[in-house]
Amino acid sequence: MGKNSAAKLSAFSFLSNFLTDNSPTVLPQMPTEQIIYFLNQAYIKSTSITIQTTDRMDSSVCHEYTGKLITSPEDQSKIVLSTLDKKTMSIIKPNEIRYVRLTHHAGR
């Protein structure tokens, strides 16, 4: 029974990667004009970007989303970001954007 329990515990050891604090480094707030410029360039050039947002409930907590910008025909007040594998879409409110940067991928 002990051997079986050890096998079950190790089967979920991968969760430790998700349960530890892997918060991104909080970057400085970019000026609005610079955010708009980066978003426009990323959309026009279809370039992958990373957007860092400030959590609405706790301004000391940030989240990062990486992908390519796509449009949202129904609601122009939100930014839609699709991951490169197109499996996940994130909807981001413009007033929550803290920082935008180009994302470099190997082999691209």
N, C-alpha and C positions, 0 to 999 in steps of 0.2 A: 504494500500500500504506500509506503514512503517513497518508493521509486516512482510510482504512478503519480503521486502528488507533485514531486519535483519536476516531472515531465510537463505536467499541466501548468505549473508556475512559469517554467522557462518558455512555454509556448506564447506567453503574453509579455515576455520581457521587452519586446519591441515598444511597448507602450511607454516605457520610461523616457523614450525620446520625445514623446508628445506631452508628457506630464511635467517635464522640467521647464524652467523659465527660459524660453528662447525668444524673449521680446526683442524686437529690432532696436538698434541704437536710435534714440530720438534725435532727429536732424532739425536744424533751425527752420523756422517758418519762412518760406519763400515769399517774396512780394507777389501780389495778385497778377501783375503784368507778366512776370516771369513764368508763373504757373500756366497762364493762358498761352504764352508763346510755346512752351514745351508741349502742351497738349495739342495745339494746332499742328506743330511740326510732326509730332508722333502720329497724328491722324493722317496728315497729308502723305507722309513717307511710309506709312504702315510699319512703323518701327515699334518694337517691344519696349515697354517702359515699366518702371516700378513706381507706384504711387503710395506715399506714406500718408496715412490719415490719423487724425487725433480722435480718440474715443470721446463720444458725446458725454458719457457719464463721468469719465475720469481723464482730464486733460494730460495727465502724466503718462497715460498708456497710449501707445501707437500701434497701428496695424499696417502691414504692407501687402499690396496686391500687385502682381506682375502679369502682364499680358499685352494684348493689342487693343486699342480703342475701337469700339464699334458704336454706331449711333443708336439712339433710342427714339424711334419715331413718335411714340406716344407721349413721352415726357422729356422735354429738352432740359429740365432742371436737374437731371441726373446724368452721370457719366457711366457708361457701360464698358467694362473691361473684360475681354475674353482671354482665358489662358491659352498658351500656344498650342496645347493639345485639343483645345476647343471643348473640353469636358466641364469647365466651370466658368460661370459668368458672375462678375461682381458688379453690383450697382453702388455707385459712390456719389454722395452728395458733394457738390463743388465746395461748399463752405467748410467741409471737414478735411480738405486736402491741405497737408502741411508741406509736402516736398514731392517733387517729381524728378526722376533721373532716368537716363537711358539705360537699358539692360543689355549687356553684352553676353551673347551665347557662343560657346565654342563651336567652330565649324560653320558659323553663319556670316 
